[in-house]
Amino acid sequence: MPRGRIVEKVVHKGGCHCGAVRFELRAPARITVQRCNCSMCARTGFEHLIVPAADFTLLRGAEQLTTYTFNTGVARHLFCKVCGIKSFYVPRSNPDGYSVNLRCLDAGSVEQVTYEDFDGQNWEKAGHTLAGLSKGERA
């Protein structure tokens, strides 16, 4: 999305598989998500919609979340204790925001999805390309 262009945000809702964790976020109806090939995302099929923390609201289930960290410990992977689904987490690339799994959004609010591939297997070389997404900026 070009800088300086105002894009209207809509409310998207989603959650884990069992419904114990529910959230909503504000983002455009036409979104861009990142497909990552790192060891975690390749195994789970996580498709990243990175949003500012101010645009994310956990509606219920905080007590049902458990945290997993690895490597640098900056990313906080949050899983539902009941069904095991990671519907969102705090990413290393944007620790001031959230990465929401597109696959965990309820149907109906997304009009269009554009995919970008991200080389998470080479995070140290590629990580900078994600910087600023939680602020609505592009690297």
Residue pairs with C-beta under 8 A, 6 or more apart in sequence:
1 7
1 28
1 32
1 138
3 137
3 138
7 28
7 30
8 28
8 29
9 26
9 27
9 28
9 55
10 26
10 27
10 28
10 29
10 109
11 24
11 25
11 26
11 109
12 24
12 25
12 26
12 27
12 100
12 105
12 106
12 109
12 110
13 22
13 23
13 24
13 59
13 105
13 106
13 109
14 22
14 23
14 24
14 25
14 87
14 100
14 101
14 104
14 105
14 106
15 21
15 22
15 23
15 61
15 87
15 104
15 106
16 61
16 64
16 80
16 82
16 83
16 85
16 87
16 104
17 80
17 83
17 84
17 85
18 80
18 82
18 83
18 85
20 60
20 61
20 64
20 80
20 81
20 82
20 83
21 58
21 60
21 61
21 64
21 65
21 80
21 85
21 87
22 58
22 59
22 60
22 61
23 56
23 57
23 58
23 59
23 87
23 88
23 100
24 56
24 57
24 59
25 49
25 51
25 55
25 56
25 57
25 98
25 100
26 51
26 55
27 49
27 51
27 55
29 109
29 110
29 111
29 112
30 110
30 111
30 112
30 113
30 114
31 49
31 102
31 110
31 112
31 113
31 114
32 113
32 114
32 115
32 116
33 47
33 48
33 49
33 102
33 113
33 114
33 115
33 116
34 47
34 48
34 50
34 115
34 116
34 117
34 118
34 130
35 41
35 47
35 48
35 115
35 116
35 117
35 118
36 42
36 46
36 48
36 118
36 119
36 120
37 117
37 118
37 119
37 120
37 121
38 120
38 121
38 123
39 120
39 121
40 46
40 77
40 120
41 48
41 120
42 120
44 86
45 103
46 86
46 99
46 101
46 103
47 101
47 102
47 103
47 115
48 91
48 99
48 100
48 101
48 102
48 118
49 99
49 100
49 101
49 102
49 105
50 91
50 93
50 94
50 97
50 98
50 99
50 100
50 130
50 133
50 134
51 97
51 98
51 100
51 134
52 96
52 97
52 134
52 135
52 136
53 96
53 97
53 98
53 134
56 88
56 97
56 98
56 100
61 80
64 80
64 81
64 82
65 78
65 79
65 80
65 81
66 78
66 79
66 80
66 81
67 76
67 77
67 78
67 79
68 77
68 79
69 75
69 76
69 77
72 92
74 92
74 95
75 89
75 90
75 91
75 92
75 95
76 89
76 90
77 86
77 89
78 86
78 88
78 89
78 90
79 85
79 86
80 86
80 87
85 104
86 101
87 100
87 101
87 104
88 98
88 99
88 100
88 101
88 104
89 98
89 99
90 97
90 98
90 99
91 97
91 98
91 99
91 130
92 123
92 127
93 127
93 130
93 131
93 133
94 130
94 131
94 132
94 133
94 134
96 134
96 135
97 133
97 134
97 135
98 134
102 110
102 113
118 126
118 129
118 130
119 125
119 126
120 126
128 139
129 139
130 139
131 137
131 139
132 138
132 139
